[in-house]
Amino acid sequence: MMRAINQAAFCALALTMLAASATAWAAPDTDELAARLADNAPQCGRFEQTRWLADLDSQLESRGTFEHQDAGLVWQTTSPINDRVVLSADNDELPMGFQAVAPVLGGLLSGDWQALERYFAIELSGTQDEWQATLTPSEANIAQRLDHLMVHGNQQVERVEIAFTNDDRLELALSGADCERLEDDKHTP
């Protein structure tokens, strides 16, 4: 009799633990994740970028900084060349590749999932602490240039992998940084 009670208690405990772990491993909720990303969105940060160019069978690496400003997301490459681009829907001078990526990076780095949902079908997986999102273009102009994106993060977006329709790929590693420190770094030889 005692053994039957212990087995029943063990089964009940096991079921409780499975239910708790299923909740912990459930895919994050889009609204909760969007709120957390918006709350933790860095005003400024650093990026490391690897671009695979399929036609040339070559890989380019660069790094730099980003900053949200009134004009848009300022993307400042510092190595191997120094270049500055303002990623904004209002910037008609953006090259075609940047025009496709501008709303994506702006939405991702500010936690604006509503903006992303206008252009992409979003599928979330993982946990709240280690989530990933697959973004598939639902808007024709973007679908002409982008095949899909994989986004990974925790409190912020940490890594973005973009697959272009021409077989090019772009991988970004992102980290938040203090804006004043980034400005000081620009003036240090």
C-alpha positions in Angstrom: 0.0 0.0 0.0 2.8 2.4 1.0 4.6 1.6 -2.2 1.5 2.4 -4.3 1.2 5.8 -2.5 4.9 6.6 -3.1 4.5 5.7 -6.8 1.4 7.9 -7.1 3.2 10.8 -5.3 6.2 10.3 -7.6 3.9 10.4 -10.7 2.2 13.5 -9.5 5.5 15.2 -8.8 6.8 14.1 -12.2 3.7 15.5 -14.0 4.0 18.8 -12.0 7.7 19.1 -13.0 6.9 18.4 -16.7 4.1 21.0 -16.7 6.4 23.5 -15.2 9.2 22.8 -17.6 6.8 22.9 -20.6 5.8 26.4 -19.4 9.5 27.5 -19.0 10.3 26.1 -22.5 7.2 27.6 -24.3 8.0 29.9 -27.1 8.0 33.5 -26.0 4.9 35.6 -26.5 5.3 38.2 -29.3 3.8 41.0 -27.3 5.9 40.3 -24.1 9.1 40.0 -26.2 8.3 43.2 -28.0 7.7 45.0 -24.7 11.0 43.7 -23.3 13.0 44.6 -26.4 11.5 48.1 -26.5 12.3 48.6 -22.7 15.9 47.4 -23.3 16.6 48.8 -26.7 20.0 50.4 -26.8 20.1 54.0 -28.0 23.7 53.3 -29.2 25.7 50.2 -29.8 28.4 48.4 -31.7 28.2 45.9 -34.5 30.4 43.4 -36.2 29.3 42.4 -39.6 30.2 39.6 -42.0 28.9 39.8 -45.5 29.1 36.8 -47.9 28.9 37.9 -51.6 27.9 34.9 -53.6 28.7 36.3 -57.0 32.3 37.0 -56.0 32.6 34.0 -53.7 34.1 36.3 -51.0 33.5 37.4 -47.5 33.8 41.0 -46.2 34.1 41.8 -42.6 33.4 45.2 -41.0 32.6 46.8 -37.7 31.3 50.0 -36.4 28.6 51.7 -34.3 24.9 52.5 -34.5 22.9 55.2 -32.9 19.2 56.1 -32.9 18.8 59.8 -33.9 15.8 61.9 -35.0 16.8 61.4 -38.7 16.8 57.6 -38.3 19.2 54.8 -37.4 22.8 56.1 -38.0 25.0 53.1 -39.1 28.6 54.2 -38.9 31.2 51.7 -40.3 34.6 52.3 -38.7 36.6 49.4 -40.1 37.9 48.6 -42.7 36.6 51.9 -44.1 34.9 54.8 -42.5 31.3 55.2 -43.9 28.1 56.7 -42.5 24.6 55.8 -43.6 21.3 57.0 -42.1 18.8 54.1 -42.3 15.4 55.8 -42.6 12.3 55.3 -44.7 12.6 59.0 -45.7 16.2 58.6 -47.0 15.7 58.3 -50.8 19.5 58.1 -51.3 19.8 54.7 -49.7 21.1 52.0 -52.0 18.5 49.2 -52.8 20.1 46.7 -50.4 19.9 49.3 -47.5 16.3 50.2 -48.4 15.3 46.6 -47.8 17.2 46.3 -44.6 16.4 49.8 -43.1 12.9 49.0 -41.7 14.2 45.6 -40.4 17.2 47.0 -38.5 15.2 50.0 -37.2 12.4 47.7 -36.0 14.7 45.1 -34.5 17.0 47.6 -32.6 14.1 49.6 -31.2 11.9 46.6 -30.3 9.2 47.8 -32.7 7.7 44.4 -33.6 4.5 46.1 -34.9 6.6 47.7 -37.7 8.2 44.3 -38.4 4.8 42.6 -38.6 3.9 45.0 -41.5 6.6 43.5 -43.6 7.2 39.9 -42.2 5.5 36.8 -40.9 7.3 36.2 -37.6 7.8 32.8 -36.0 9.2 32.8 -32.4 10.9 29.8 -30.7 13.1 29.2 -27.7 12.5 30.7 -24.3 12.2 34.3 -23.1 15.9 34.2 -22.1 17.2 32.6 -25.3 14.7 33.3 -28.1 15.0 33.3 -31.8 12.7 34.6 -34.5 12.4 33.6 -38.1 11.2 36.5 -40.2 9.8 35.7 -43.7 8.9 38.6 -45.9 5.2 39.1 -46.6 5.7 42.4 -48.5 6.5 42.1 -52.2 9.3 44.7 -52.4 11.2 43.2 -49.5 10.6 39.6 -50.7 12.3 40.5 -54.0 15.5 41.2 -52.0 15.3 39.2 -48.8 14.6 35.5 -48.4 14.4 35.4 -44.6 16.0 36.5 -41.4 17.0 34.7 -38.3 17.2 36.9 -35.2 18.6 35.7 -31.8 18.6 37.5 -28.5 17.9 37.8 -24.8 17.0 41.2 -23.3 18.1 42.8 -26.6 18.7 41.6 -30.2 22.2 40.1 -30.2 22.5 38.5 -33.6 20.9 38.8 -37.0 21.4 36.6 -40.0 19.9 37.8 -43.3 19.6 35.6 -46.4 19.2 37.6 -49.6 17.4 36.3 -52.7 20.7 36.5 -54.7 22.4 34.0 -52.3 24.3 36.8 -50.4 24.3 36.5 -46.6 24.8 39.1 -43.9 25.5 38.3 -40.3 25.5 40.9 -37.6 26.6 40.6 -34.0 25.1 43.5 -31.9 25.8 44.9 -28.5 24.5 48.0 -26.7 27.0 50.7 -25.6 27.0 54.0 -23.9 26.5 56.8 -26.4 29.0 59.1 -24.8 31.6 56.4 -24.7 31.1 55.8 -28.5 31.5 59.5 -29.2 34.7 59.6 -27.2 36.0 56.5 -29.1 35.5 58.3 -32.4 37.8 61.1 -31.3 40.5 58.8 -29.9 43.4 58.2 -32.4 
